[in-house]
Structure formats: structure tokens, C-alpha cells
Amino acid sequence: MVLYSTGGCALCEQALELLLSMPELSGLALRVVDVAAEDELLERYGERIPVLGFAGREIDSPLDRDGIIDLLAPR
């Protein structure tokens, strides 16, 4: 699971707190990627952060528990 975010983003901080508080996600690896580190990522995600990616799918802001659970559901 990847959280695309950047520093100083309040929505990104809230999304990270939510992800870390969800027992449904225990055992899943979470990688946080700062989109400001690469021009390509900034162009792709800059206006949409935070964006959560999992298994080739993505959801963007605002992230909520139901949307995250839906993202994790097998397709």
C-alpha cells in the first residue's frame, strides 16, 4: 500500500493517522511517498494528494475508512 503525500499537507497527515489507526490494515506494509521528491510524481499527484494506492488501484482525497476498505476488497 502506498500513500502519496507531501510535507505540510494537513489532509495527508490526517490520512496517515487514519491509516495507522485502522486495525483492518495490520499486517499490510505502508510506504509513504513524498510527491515533491520527483517531478513526475508531483505532476501526477500534486493536485490530488493524499492518494492511496493498492493492487494497481488508487483513491484520492478525501480518504475515509469506507473508501479504504473498498480499495482493499478483492476485485
Contacts in CASP RR format, 6 or more apart in sequence:
PFRMAT RR
TARGET T0000
AUTHOR 0000-0000-0000
METHOD contacts of the structure
MODEL  1
MVLYSTGGCALCEQALELLLSMPELSGLALRVVDVAAEDELLERYGERIP
VLGFAGREIDSPLDRDGIIDLLAPR
1 19 0 8 1.000
1 25 0 8 1.000
1 28 0 8 1.000
1 29 0 8 1.000
1 30 0 8 1.000
1 31 0 8 1.000
1 52 0 8 1.000
1 53 0 8 1.000
1 54 0 8 1.000
2 30 0 8 1.000
2 31 0 8 1.000
2 32 0 8 1.000
2 33 0 8 1.000
2 52 0 8 1.000
2 53 0 8 1.000
2 54 0 8 1.000
3 12 0 8 1.000
3 15 0 8 1.000
3 16 0 8 1.000
3 19 0 8 1.000
3 30 0 8 1.000
3 31 0 8 1.000
3 32 0 8 1.000
3 33 0 8 1.000
3 50 0 8 1.000
3 51 0 8 1.000
3 52 0 8 1.000
3 53 0 8 1.000
4 33 0 8 1.000
4 35 0 8 1.000
4 41 0 8 1.000
4 45 0 8 1.000
4 49 0 8 1.000
4 50 0 8 1.000
4 51 0 8 1.000
4 52 0 8 1.000
4 53 0 8 1.000
5 12 0 8 1.000
5 13 0 8 1.000
5 15 0 8 1.000
5 16 0 8 1.000
5 32 0 8 1.000
5 33 0 8 1.000
5 34 0 8 1.000
5 35 0 8 1.000
5 49 0 8 1.000
5 50 0 8 1.000
5 51 0 8 1.000
6 12 0 8 1.000
6 34 0 8 1.000
6 35 0 8 1.000
6 36 0 8 1.000
6 46 0 8 1.000
6 49 0 8 1.000
7 34 0 8 1.000
7 36 0 8 1.000
9 49 0 8 1.000
9 50 0 8 1.000
11 49 0 8 1.000
11 50 0 8 1.000
11 61 0 8 1.000
11 62 0 8 1.000
11 63 0 8 1.000
12 49 0 8 1.000
12 50 0 8 1.000
14 63 0 8 1.000
15 50 0 8 1.000
15 52 0 8 1.000
15 61 0 8 1.000
15 63 0 8 1.000
16 32 0 8 1.000
16 50 0 8 1.000
18 63 0 8 1.000
18 64 0 8 1.000
18 65 0 8 1.000
18 68 0 8 1.000
19 25 0 8 1.000
19 30 0 8 1.000
19 52 0 8 1.000
19 63 0 8 1.000
19 68 0 8 1.000
20 30 0 8 1.000
22 65 0 8 1.000
22 68 0 8 1.000
24 68 0 8 1.000
24 69 0 8 1.000
24 72 0 8 1.000
25 68 0 8 1.000
25 72 0 8 1.000
28 72 0 8 1.000
33 41 0 8 1.000
35 41 0 8 1.000
35 42 0 8 1.000
35 44 0 8 1.000
35 45 0 8 1.000
35 46 0 8 1.000
35 49 0 8 1.000
36 42 0 8 1.000
45 51 0 8 1.000
48 60 0 8 1.000
48 61 0 8 1.000
49 60 0 8 1.000
49 61 0 8 1.000
50 60 0 8 1.000
50 61 0 8 1.000
50 63 0 8 1.000
51 58 0 8 1.000
51 59 0 8 1.000
51 60 0 8 1.000
51 61 0 8 1.000
52 58 0 8 1.000
52 59 0 8 1.000
52 60 0 8 1.000
52 63 0 8 1.000
52 68 0 8 1.000
52 71 0 8 1.000
53 59 0 8 1.000
53 71 0 8 1.000
54 71 0 8 1.000
54 72 0 8 1.000
55 75 0 8 1.000
57 71 0 8 1.000
57 75 0 8 1.000
58 71 0 8 1.000
59 67 0 8 1.000
59 68 0 8 1.000
59 70 0 8 1.000
59 71 0 8 1.000
END
